């Protein structure tokens, strides 16, 4: 079983940009509605990452530890799914990578309906792993479902 252990934080300022890579454009959408009154166990997402594309299945649990499976798919298939099969808004963002100590942070600068939102994520080997907290790191939002990409597709940041 594939397990993702990820923590999410808001970003206080642009100081991270000095150490960031050039960034990669991401577009993603969800192939089924996963929020609302019905109980769901997973989200199914299609994502383009520059010239690559993936199908991703992630458990719909709250917290920093979740099951995640990801499979490469043809870019043309992903583009068709994004255009024709997804529900909710498409999530658009530029992802930057910033090394801080022993870890690489992923900084997501959202566009489209989520413009104005910037989230820093770090993947860990275990839940209580120690990591360096850069000065630009703000409040942790790992347990706030509003910041999950699947929720941003249904209720974009611009509507809060």
C-alpha positions in Angstrom: 0.0 0.0 0.0 1.3 3.5 -0.9 1.2 5.9 2.0 1.7 9.7 1.7 2.7 11.6 4.9 2.4 15.3 4.0 2.0 18.5 6.1 0.6 21.7 4.7 1.3 25.3 5.7 0.3 28.8 4.7 3.2 31.0 3.4 3.9 34.3 5.2 5.9 36.1 2.4 7.8 35.7 -0.8 11.2 35.0 0.8 11.1 31.4 -0.4 11.3 32.6 -4.0 15.1 33.3 -3.8 15.8 29.6 -3.4 13.0 28.2 -5.6 13.4 26.4 -8.9 11.7 27.7 -12.1 8.4 26.0 -11.2 6.1 23.8 -13.2 2.5 24.4 -14.3 -0.1 22.0 -13.0 -3.7 21.5 -14.1 -5.9 19.0 -12.3 -9.5 18.0 -12.1 -11.6 15.4 -10.3 -13.4 12.6 -12.1 -16.2 12.3 -9.5 -17.8 14.6 -6.9 -16.1 13.8 -3.5 -17.6 16.5 -1.2 -21.1 16.8 0.1 -23.5 14.8 2.2 -22.6 11.4 0.6 -19.9 9.4 2.3 -16.8 9.0 0.1 -13.7 6.9 0.6 -11.4 8.3 -2.1 -10.8 11.0 -4.7 -9.9 10.2 -8.3 -7.9 13.0 -9.9 -6.3 13.6 -13.3 -3.3 15.9 -13.4 -0.9 17.4 -15.9 2.5 18.3 -14.7 4.2 20.2 -17.5 4.4 17.6 -20.3 3.6 14.6 -18.1 0.2 13.3 -16.9 -1.0 11.2 -14.0 -4.1 9.5 -12.7 -4.2 9.7 -8.9 -6.3 8.0 -6.3 -6.1 9.3 -2.7 -8.0 8.2 0.4 -10.6 10.8 1.6 -9.3 10.9 5.2 -8.4 14.0 7.1 -4.9 14.4 8.4 -1.3 14.1 7.4 -1.3 10.3 6.6 -3.3 9.1 3.6 -3.2 6.3 1.1 -2.2 7.4 -2.4 -1.7 5.7 -5.7 -0.5 7.4 -8.8 -0.1 6.1 -12.4 1.4 7.8 -15.5 -1.1 8.2 -18.4 -0.7 9.7 -21.9 -0.9 13.5 -21.9 -3.5 13.5 -24.6 -5.8 11.3 -22.5 -5.3 13.6 -19.5 -6.1 16.7 -21.5 -9.3 15.0 -22.8 -10.4 14.0 -19.3 -9.7 17.5 -18.0 -11.8 19.0 -20.8 -14.7 16.5 -20.8 -15.0 14.4 -17.7 -14.1 16.4 -14.6 -16.6 17.9 -12.1 -16.1 21.1 -10.2 -13.5 23.7 -11.1 -10.1 22.8 -12.5 -7.3 23.4 -10.0 -4.5 25.5 -11.6 -1.2 26.1 -9.8 2.5 26.6 -10.3 4.6 24.3 -8.1 8.0 25.4 -7.0 10.6 23.3 -5.1 12.7 24.8 -2.3 15.4 22.9 -0.4 15.5 23.7 3.3 17.9 21.6 5.3 17.3 17.9 4.5 13.9 18.4 2.9 12.5 19.8 -0.3 9.4 21.9 0.2 6.7 22.1 -2.6 5.3 25.6 -2.8 2.0 25.8 -4.7 1.0 29.2 -6.0 -2.6 28.8 -7.1 -4.3 30.5 -10.1 -7.7 30.6 -11.6 -10.5 30.5 -9.0 -7.9 29.9 -6.3 -5.8 32.9 -7.1 -4.2 34.4 -3.9 -3.6 31.1 -2.2 -0.1 29.9 -1.6 0.5 26.7 0.3 3.8 25.0 1.3 3.8 21.2 1.6 6.5 18.8 2.9 6.5 15.1 2.5 7.8 13.1 5.5 9.0 9.6 6.1 6.9 9.3 9.3 4.4 11.5 11.2 6.7 12.8 13.9 9.7 13.4 11.6 11.6 16.6 12.6 12.1 19.2 9.9 13.5 22.7 9.7 10.8 25.4 9.6 11.9 28.3 7.4 11.1 31.9 8.3 8.5 32.2 5.5 6.4 29.3 6.9 3.1 30.3 8.4 0.2 28.5 10.1 -0.2 24.7 9.6 -3.4 23.8 7.7 -2.9 20.0 7.4 -6.1 19.3 9.3 -8.2 22.0 7.5 -10.1 20.3 4.6 -10.6 23.6 2.9 -6.9 23.5 1.8 -7.2 20.1 0.2 -7.0 20.3 -3.6 -10.2 18.2 -3.9 -12.1 20.8 -1.8 -10.6 23.7 -3.7 -12.2 22.2 -6.8 -15.6 22.3 -5.2 -15.2 25.5 -3.2 -12.4 27.6 -4.6 -10.4 29.9 -2.3 -11.8 33.0 -4.2 -15.3 32.1 -2.8 -14.4 32.0 0.9 
